[in-house]
Amino acid sequence: MFNLIGKVALVTGGNGGIGLGMAAGLAEAGATVVLAGRNADKSATAAEALRARGRKADTIEADVTDEGEVAQLFQQVMLRNGRLDILVNNAGTTVRKAPHDLSLDEWNHVMDTNLTSTFLCCRAAHGLMKEGGGGKIVNIGSMLSIFGAPYAAAYGASKGGVVQLTRSLATAWAADNIQVNAVLPGWIDTDLTRKAREQVKGLHERVLARTPAGRWGIPVDLSGIAVFLASSASDFITGTAIPVDGGYSIS
Ligand code: NDP
């Protein structure tokens, strides 16, 4: 039920953090994973580490905010693998500032990276998955898809948008046997949140105090949900937004 042998998975931002945690799970279940990011060296190192563990991993350099680069990315995936079964839209960023201090450029950068890229990649995947008989799309939201934060207006708007986009795509593409779901990670220790802990005073302690599991998450905590949502085990699940947060959202 959880076997992904023969499947091809594209993970945007798969060269580090949560994306790499998810890619590692998919590869362990047998999928060929394609890691897409802007930093080719970082991607090469991540893919090499997976291959050293006997997994199938490839890399493609792409900026997913660029419509032309997204088209080339999917073309390359098809040229190299002949199919696309799984798409994880994980590339993301933030700018931590009060809303009244955000420039339009900063707002657009966050929306383009987190939300518009997800739309572009989903749109590019749809025809390929439909032709292949179906597919699995996993979009990465956040606790800020649910909650607000004074330093995360653009980020929260983009991640709320990811959940609503997920629901619309799920309804549109269910008849094509494409399941579209969102994952809402809690606080996970990555490059992104290392910066947050420097920039937001008291964040580290507040997260620990509120998380029933009593710890920050680590990227490998996202491996299992990636496999579940990418496998036939989740064939009747679509349009959901599943927290993976050690209980943060219910406490
Ligand atoms: P990282 O900063 O470690 O990873 C972000 C990834 O996105 C990098 O691999 C980066 O690769 C890639 N990326 C960024 N911009 C682009 C772009 N324009 N084109 C292609 N790739 C891009 O952060 P996390 O692992 O923490 O975050 C991953 C996702 O999880 C994000 O969507 C984030 O919002 C979300 N998330 C994280 C949480 C956490 O606590 N860490 C909590 C909730 C959600 P490169 O630089 O090579 O382009």
Residues whose N, C-alpha, C, O or C-beta is under 5 A from the ligand:
A	BS01	NDP	G13 G14 N15 G16 G17 I18 G19 A36 G37 R38 N39 A62 D63 V64 T65 N90 A91 G92 T93 T113 I140 G141 S142 M143 P185 G186 W187 I188 T190 D191 L192 T193
